[in-house]
Amino acid sequence: MRAHYRAEGIAESDLAASPYDQFGRWFKDAAAAGLHEPNAMVVSTADAAGRPSSRTVLLKAFDERGFVFFTNYASRKGRELAENPHVSLLFPWHPLARQVIVIGTAERIGRDETAAYFRTRPHGSQLGAWASEQSAPIASRDELERAYEELAARYPEGEQVPAPPHWGGYRVTPETVEFWQGRLNRLHDRLRYVREGAPEAGQWRVERLAP
């Protein structure tokens, strides 16, 4: 189970000035290539004792401030981020032989920003955010569906559903952002932006890593 990667790579001179602009370029390429959910990323967290956990989450926004995703604050990742804000994001764009790896810290976004995004979610997804006590054990699937049906009766289609207080967004502020391009003979290109100074300064240096 071994694939041969492409001959074309990425050079330092090809990179944008900031990792956000470079990510935008690669994200556009992934979307144009027809990748299924190119905004899907593996979010890895760890508890206070350093025990790691990972799951796939959808990226919902990015700009020069960082990368944003939404979740239940009482979920495993929410609890771990409360203990340890260090996080890794991995975008596995296999058909393009590309990966982007973000290392940084996560912080909750404001409630106004959460509420604005929540209003854009499909009605069923809004109800699901209330119905599911994410990561908590439940007795059966029926229990989950009953909770959903009760909420559907309380908030019929077309009625505004408020954002749950236990649900919201995180913004990941990067310390490093690595762009990985698969190459022939496993001599992959790995170019990593490293933040210098405070996040608001927007200063980055680029280093090449051995594959």
C-alpha contacts under 8 A as a table, 3 or more apart, distances in Angstrom:
res1	aa1	res2	aa2	distance
4	H	183	R	7.95
4	H	184	L	6.42
4	H	185	N	7.61
5	Y	97	A	6.71
5	Y	182	G	5.45
5	Y	183	R	4.97
5	Y	184	L	5.15
5	Y	185	N	7.79
5	Y	186	R	7.70
6	R	9	G	7.60
6	R	97	A	7.61
6	R	182	G	6.47
6	R	183	R	5.13
6	R	184	L	5.85
7	A	183	R	5.59
7	A	184	L	5.66
8	E	183	R	6.90
9	G	181	Q	6.17
9	G	182	G	7.35
9	G	183	R	6.41
9	G	188	H	7.78
9	G	189	D	6.33
10	I	14	D	6.31
10	I	15	L	7.85
10	I	181	Q	6.84
10	I	189	D	6.40
11	A	14	D	5.26
11	A	15	L	7.09
11	A	189	D	7.87
12	E	15	L	5.57
12	E	191	L	7.34
12	E	206	V	7.73
15	L	22	Q	6.32
16	A	19	P	6.92
16	A	21	D	5.90
16	A	22	Q	5.11
17	A	21	D	7.18
17	A	22	Q	7.66
18	S	21	D	5.45
18	S	22	Q	6.41
18	S	193	Y	7.91
18	S	202	G	7.77
18	S	204	W	6.96
19	P	22	Q	4.93
19	P	23	F	5.88
19	P	177	V	6.47
19	P	193	Y	6.41
20	Y	23	F	5.02
20	Y	24	G	6.13
20	Y	62	F	7.62
20	Y	63	D	6.38
20	Y	64	E	6.05
20	Y	66	G	7.90
21	D	24	G	4.98
21	D	25	R	6.40
22	Q	25	R	5.12
22	Q	26	W	6.43
23	F	26	W	5.18
23	F	27	F	5.85
23	F	100	V	7.87
24	G	27	F	5.06
24	G	28	K	6.06
25	R	28	K	5.25
25	R	29	D	6.38
26	W	29	D	4.92
26	W	30	A	6.17
27	F	30	A	5.03
27	F	31	A	6.22
27	F	38	P	7.08
27	F	39	N	7.87
28	K	31	A	5.14
28	K	32	A	6.05
29	D	32	A	5.07
29	D	33	A	6.08
30	A	33	A	5.16
30	A	34	G	6.68
30	A	35	L	5.85
30	A	38	P	6.03
30	A	93	W	7.07
30	A	96	L	7.41
31	A	34	G	5.33
31	A	35	L	5.90
31	A	38	P	6.11
32	A	35	L	7.68
35	L	38	P	5.63
35	L	93	W	7.66
35	L	95	P	7.60
37	E	40	A	5.51
38	P	91	F	7.77
38	P	93	W	7.17
39	N	58	L	5.49
39	N	59	L	5.10
39	N	60	K	7.46
39	N	91	F	7.51
40	A	56	T	6.42
40	A	57	V	5.74
40	A	58	L	4.52
40	A	59	L	6.23
40	A	91	F	6.66
41	M	56	T	5.43
41	M	57	V	5.52
41	M	58	L	6.08
41	M	59	L	6.81
41	M	89	L	6.16
41	M	90	L	5.27
41	M	91	F	4.66
41	M	92	P	6.99
42	V	54	S	6.41
42	V	55	R	5.45
42	V	56	T	4.40
42	V	57	V	6.29
42	V	88	S	7.89
42	V	89	L	5.60
42	V	90	L	4.96
42	V	91	F	6.58
42	V	92	P	7.97
43	V	54	S	5.52
43	V	55	R	5.53
43	V	56	T	6.06
43	V	57	V	6.53
43	V	87	V	7.08
43	V	88	S	5.81
43	V	89	L	4.80
43	V	90	L	6.67
44	S	52	P	6.85
44	S	53	S	5.64
44	S	54	S	4.27
44	S	55	R	6.73
44	S	87	V	5.78
44	S	88	S	5.10
44	S	89	L	6.51
45	T	52	P	5.65
45	T	53	S	5.55
45	T	54	S	6.45
45	T	77	K	6.34
45	T	80	E	6.48
45	T	81	L	6.83
45	T	84	N	7.83
45	T	85	P	7.93
45	T	86	H	6.78
45	T	87	V	5.08
45	T	88	S	6.80
46	A	49	A	7.56
46	A	50	G	5.18
46	A	51	R	5.16
46	A	52	P	4.11
46	A	53	S	6.07
46	A	80	E	5.87
46	A	81	L	7.53
46	A	84	N	6.65
46	A	86	H	7.63
46	A	87	V	7.67
47	D	50	G	5.24
47	D	51	R	5.53
47	D	52	P	6.69
47	D	79	R	7.89
47	D	80	E	4.67
47	D	81	L	7.40
47	D	83	E	6.11
47	D	84	N	6.00
48	A	51	R	7.57
48	A	80	E	7.25
48	A	83	E	5.52
48	A	84	N	5.82
53	S	77	K	7.74
57	V	69	F	7.30
58	L	69	F	6.46
59	L	62	F	7.83
59	L	67	F	7.05
59	L	68	V	6.03
59	L	69	F	5.11
60	K	67	F	7.83
60	K	68	V	5.70
60	K	69	F	5.41
60	K	70	F	7.60
61	A	67	F	6.00
61	A	68	V	5.09
61	A	69	F	7.17
62	F	65	R	7.36
62	F	66	G	5.57
62	F	67	F	4.43
62	F	68	V	6.04
63	D	66	G	5.59
63	D	67	F	6.87
65	R	171	R	7.90
65	R	173	T	6.53
65	R	199	P	7.75
65	R	200	E	7.84
66	G	171	R	5.95
66	G	172	V	5.32
66	G	173	T	4.76
66	G	174	P	6.52
67	F	171	R	5.39
67	F	172	V	5.07
67	F	173	T	6.90
68	V	169	G	6.59
68	V	170	Y	5.55
68	V	171	R	4.44
68	V	172	V	6.34
69	F	169	G	5.50
69	F	170	Y	5.57
69	F	171	R	6.78
70	F	167	W	7.43
70	F	168	G	5.31
70	F	169	G	4.06
70	F	170	Y	6.17
71	T	75	S	7.53
71	T	78	G	7.41
71	T	167	W	5.78
71	T	168	G	5.72
71	T	169	G	6.31
71	T	170	Y	7.99
72	N	75	S	5.35
72	N	78	G	6.60
72	N	129	A	7.44
72	N	133	E	7.83
72	N	134	Q	6.40
72	N	166	H	5.91
72	N	167	W	4.29
72	N	168	G	6.46
73	Y	77	K	7.67
73	Y	78	G	4.38
73	Y	79	R	6.69
73	Y	166	H	5.39
73	Y	167	W	5.44
73	Y	168	G	6.86
74	A	77	K	7.93
74	A	78	G	5.46
74	A	79	R	5.82
74	A	133	E	7.54
74	A	134	Q	6.92
74	A	135	S	7.86
74	A	166	H	6.63
74	A	167	W	7.96
75	S	78	G	5.00
75	S	79	R	6.12
75	S	133	E	7.47
75	S	134	Q	5.00
75	S	135	S	5.09
75	S	136	A	7.47
76	R	79	R	5.17
76	R	80	E	6.08
76	R	134	Q	7.83
76	R	135	S	5.94
77	K	80	E	5.02
77	K	81	L	5.98
78	G	81	L	5.17
78	G	82	A	6.28
79	R	82	A	5.14
79	R	83	E	6.59
80	E	83	E	5.12
80	E	84	N	5.83
80	E	85	P	7.51
81	L	84	N	4.83
81	L	85	P	4.52
81	L	86	H	7.15
81	L	87	V	7.85
81	L	106	A	7.08
82	A	85	P	6.36
85	P	105	T	5.16
85	P	106	A	5.24
85	P	107	E	7.11
86	H	103	I	7.63
86	H	104	G	5.82
86	H	105	T	4.46
86	H	106	A	6.48
87	V	103	I	6.05
87	V	104	G	5.61
87	V	105	T	5.60
87	V	106	A	6.57
87	V	172	V	7.65
88	S	101	I	7.05
88	S	102	V	5.57
88	S	103	I	4.65
88	S	104	G	6.53
89	L	100	V	7.96
89	L	101	I	5.69
89	L	102	V	4.94
89	L	103	I	6.59
90	L	99	Q	6.95
90	L	100	V	5.79
90	L	101	I	4.63
90	L	102	V	6.47
91	F	99	Q	5.49
91	F	100	V	5.14
91	F	101	I	6.55
92	P	98	R	6.73
92	P	99	Q	4.96
92	P	100	V	7.07
93	W	96	L	5.77
93	W	97	A	6.34
93	W	98	R	5.14
93	W	99	Q	5.64
94	H	97	A	4.77
94	H	98	R	5.97
94	H	99	Q	7.40
95	P	98	R	7.67
97	A	181	Q	5.93
97	A	182	G	5.02
98	R	179	F	7.45
98	R	180	W	5.48
98	R	181	Q	4.75
98	R	182	G	6.22
99	Q	179	F	6.14
99	Q	180	W	5.00
99	Q	181	Q	6.78
100	V	177	V	6.97
100	V	178	E	5.56
100	V	179	F	4.82
100	V	180	W	6.15
101	I	177	V	5.67
101	I	178	E	5.04
101	I	179	F	6.78
102	V	174	P	6.17
102	V	175	E	7.68
102	V	176	T	5.94
102	V	177	V	4.53
102	V	178	E	6.48
103	I	174	P	5.57
103	I	175	E	5.77
103	I	176	T	5.32
103	I	177	V	6.46
104	G	172	V	6.10
104	G	173	T	5.39
104	G	174	P	4.11
104	G	175	E	4.85
104	G	176	T	6.82
105	T	172	V	5.37
105	T	173	T	5.48
105	T	174	P	6.66
105	T	175	E	7.79
106	A	170	Y	5.91
106	A	171	R	5.45
106	A	172	V	4.27
106	A	173	T	6.38
107	E	170	Y	5.28
107	E	171	R	5.43
107	E	172	V	6.54
108	R	168	G	7.43
108	R	169	G	5.74
108	R	170	Y	4.33
108	R	171	R	6.24
109	I	113	E	6.74
109	I	114	T	7.00
109	I	168	G	7.47
109	I	169	G	5.44
109	I	170	Y	5.43
109	I	171	R	6.17
110	G	113	E	5.41
110	G	114	T	6.40
110	G	169	G	7.91
111	R	114	T	4.90
111	R	115	A	5.96
111	R	168	G	7.35
112	D	115	A	5.11
112	D	116	A	6.13
113	E	116	A	5.16
113	E	117	Y	6.36
114	T	117	Y	5.29
114	T	118	F	6.05
114	T	163	A	7.62
114	T	168	G	5.40
114	T	169	G	5.91
115	A	118	F	4.97
115	A	119	R	6.31
115	A	162	P	7.67
115	A	163	A	5.84
116	A	119	R	5.50
116	A	120	T	7.09
117	Y	120	T	5.35
117	Y	121	R	6.96
118	F	121	R	5.40
118	F	126	Q	7.04
118	F	163	A	6.11
119	R	160	Q	7.96
119	R	161	V	7.83
119	R	163	A	7.97
121	R	125	S	6.20
121	R	126	Q	6.23
122	P	125	S	5.30
122	P	126	Q	6.38
123	H	126	Q	5.12
123	H	127	L	6.43
123	H	157	E	6.67
123	H	158	G	7.89
123	H	161	V	7.84
124	G	127	L	5.16
124	G	128	G	6.10
125	S	128	G	4.85
125	S	129	A	6.29
126	Q	129	A	5.36
126	Q	130	W	7.00
126	Q	161	V	6.66
126	Q	163	A	7.56
127	L	130	W	5.31
127	L	131	A	6.14
127	L	148	Y	6.58
127	L	151	L	6.38
127	L	152	A	6.91
127	L	161	V	7.45
128	G	131	A	4.88
128	G	132	S	5.97
128	G	148	Y	6.60
129	A	132	S	5.91
129	A	164	P	7.16
129	A	167	W	7.23
130	W	133	E	7.63
130	W	148	Y	7.98
130	W	151	L	7.84
130	W	164	P	6.27
131	A	144	L	6.77
131	A	147	A	5.41
131	A	148	Y	5.22
131	A	151	L	7.24
132	S	144	L	6.78
133	E	136	A	5.71
138	I	141	R	7.76
138	I	143	E	7.28
138	I	144	L	7.68
139	A	143	E	6.70
140	S	143	E	5.38
140	S	144	L	7.00
141	R	144	L	5.26
141	R	145	E	6.35
142	D	145	E	5.07
142	D	146	R	6.02
143	E	146	R	5.20
143	E	147	A	6.36
144	L	147	A	5.25
144	L	148	Y	6.38
145	E	148	Y	4.96
145	E	149	E	6.12
146	R	149	E	5.04
146	R	150	E	6.19
147	A	150	E	5.25
147	A	151	L	6.40
148	Y	151	L	5.16
148	Y	152	A	6.13
149	E	152	A	4.92
149	E	153	A	6.25
150	E	153	A	5.21
150	E	154	R	6.35
151	L	154	R	4.93
151	L	155	Y	5.91
152	A	155	Y	5.11
152	A	156	P	5.37
152	A	157	E	7.69
153	A	156	P	5.68
155	Y	159	E	5.71
155	Y	160	Q	7.24
155	Y	161	V	6.54
156	P	159	E	5.74
163	A	167	W	7.00
163	A	168	G	7.92
164	P	167	W	5.28
164	P	168	G	7.85
165	P	168	G	7.62
173	T	199	P	7.47
174	P	177	V	6.68
174	P	195	R	7.58
175	E	194	V	6.13
175	E	195	R	5.28
176	T	192	R	6.59
176	T	193	Y	5.42
176	T	194	V	4.61
176	T	195	R	6.15
177	V	192	R	5.54
177	V	193	Y	5.16
177	V	194	V	6.86
178	E	190	R	6.68
178	E	191	L	5.65
178	E	192	R	4.02
178	E	193	Y	6.21
179	F	189	D	7.96
179	F	190	R	5.79
179	F	191	L	5.32
179	F	192	R	6.14
180	W	188	H	7.12
180	W	189	D	5.75
180	W	190	R	4.59
180	W	191	L	6.62
181	Q	188	H	5.82
181	Q	189	D	5.08
181	Q	190	R	6.50
182	G	186	R	7.16
182	G	187	L	7.54
182	G	188	H	4.71
182	G	189	D	6.49
183	R	186	R	5.86
183	R	187	L	5.50
183	R	188	H	4.48
183	R	189	D	6.76
184	L	187	L	5.99
184	L	188	H	7.16
185	N	188	H	7.99
186	R	211	P	7.21
187	L	211	P	5.90
188	H	210	A	7.96
188	H	211	P	5.37
189	D	208	R	7.72
189	D	209	L	7.67
189	D	210	A	7.83
189	D	211	P	6.81
190	R	208	R	5.78
190	R	209	L	5.28
190	R	210	A	6.95
190	R	211	P	6.65
191	L	206	V	6.64
191	L	207	E	5.83
191	L	208	R	4.66
191	L	209	L	6.30
192	R	206	V	5.48
192	R	207	E	5.35
192	R	208	R	6.31
192	R	209	L	7.34
193	Y	204	W	6.02
193	Y	205	R	5.63
193	Y	206	V	4.52
193	Y	207	E	6.60
194	V	204	W	5.44
194	V	205	R	5.34
194	V	206	V	6.18
194	V	207	E	7.59
195	R	198	A	7.91
195	R	199	P	7.32
195	R	202	G	7.54
195	R	203	Q	6.03
195	R	204	W	4.60
195	R	205	R	6.66
196	E	199	P	7.99
196	E	202	G	7.86
196	E	203	Q	5.35
196	E	204	W	5.49
196	E	205	R	7.09
197	G	201	A	6.60
197	G	203	Q	6.80
198	A	201	A	5.48
198	A	202	G	7.51
199	P	202	G	5.80
199	P	203	Q	7.79
